[in-house]
Amino acid sequence: MAQLGHALGVDFGTSNSAAGFLCDGKPRLINVAPDQKTLPTTFFFDFENRKTLIGEPANQALLSGADGRYMRALKRVLGTTLMHEKRQILSKRVTFVDIIAGFLHQIKTRAEAETGLTFDRAVSGRPVIFHAANDPRETQSEADLRACYLSAGFKEVEFIPEPEAAAIASGALDQSGEIGLIVDIGGGTSDFSVFRSDKGRAVILGNHGVRIGGTDFDRAVSIDRVMPLLGKGTELRKEMGVGRSPVPNAIFNDLATWEKIPFLYTAQDRRLANEMARLACEPEKMDRLSIVLADELGHELAFAVERGKIAANAGGAEPGIALDRIEQGLMCALPSSELALILAPLAQKLRVGAQETLQIAGLNPAHVKRVIYVGGSSLMSVVSETMKTQFPDAQHAFSEVFTAVADGLAIASGRTE
């Protein structure tokens, strides 16, 4: 049997991705984009030029108003029936396996072009929980992700829990015997790992996760702040007779969910929005919904929410969500104090997730001497404030939040050589 090539550590993320390998005993991340170690996990299918764009070019195509279809957060589709449904895109019938495989193939190709090596093996991160503990979709999710890697051209795939990879790269292993907790808040999931440092290695004592991430923060903000401006919570007049009925919530819930936005631009949904606008007690709000669907502005709206969330988290003077693409001058306020209230239910779930991880490890909060944060969404202050309340005596530190998992996977890839 021919010997396989080198192993590439790949962090395929809900919002961003990165890859690297072990070089001279140290992790080396590749340039997955020009002079960039991370790549937005985004896709734009350009209808005019018949091309598929990924990463920042995909984001720019969307924001410039190019004619096409934009997708983000496809990692959250793993394990669902949507993964294998064929859909017509750029004159081809493809599945989400094909789409994600194309993205991973680009990472593989760019890594090989930069290094001159052949990467036949992938050491991939995976969330501890894709959907929920004991959910039958868990096994299917990993099977789907494996199929994506194999379709991308890798011949072997090994999976490592993402927080375990972060523990490997955390630099917290110098104090032998110390108990630490990795809090990895990504775009789609939050993972926790309790580890004990042992001679420079991380011994994992317990892994756990919850299906909450940055996209859920966005969704909560959007539903609370933005969707009421589009008619959520208003009423419709009866078509016949007197009386009123509440506007259905389903379309607003989908519009606030990154991975569901591309499926809302159908003739049926547009007709529904127009009909609700006709019967609306507050027609100016429902008209905005019709505009969003007619002009396919769902992702622009989601980006506006994300920017507003980040600004509010930073504590700016007048944070808010600018919705000029929908209506000139339309803005909704988002003070930092109200952001904390909106995200409080999700923070409670994170607290429970960390607590359950300790229970799995057979420990209590006093055992944890260090809490290490990774993942871009760990920068939300609600995350660290929640953990500091739960672990008041621990040292709290932020690792390389955007690349810690990739660094750990790169180190792990060298161990499989």
Secondary structure, 3 states (H helix, E strand, C coil): CCCCCEEEEEECCCCEEEEEEEECCEEEECCCECCECCEECEEEEECCCCEEEECHHHHHHHHCCCCEEEEECHHHHCCCHHHHCCEEECCEEECHHHHHHHHHHHHHHHHHHHHCCCEEEEEEEECCCCCCCCCCHHHHHHHHHHHHHHHHCCCEEEEEEHHHHHHHHCCCCCCCCCEEEEEEECCCCEEEEEEEEECCEEEEEEEEEECCCHHHHHHHHHHHHHHHHHCCCCEEECCCCCCEEECCCHHHHHHCCHHHHHHCCCHHHHHHHHHHHHHECCHHHHHHHHHHHHCCCHHHHHHHHHHHHHHHHHCCCCCEEECCCCCCCCEEECCHHHHHHHHHHHHHHHHHHHHHHHHHHCCCHHHCCEEEEECHHHHCHHHHHHHHHHCCCCEEEECCCCCHHHHHHHHHHHHCC
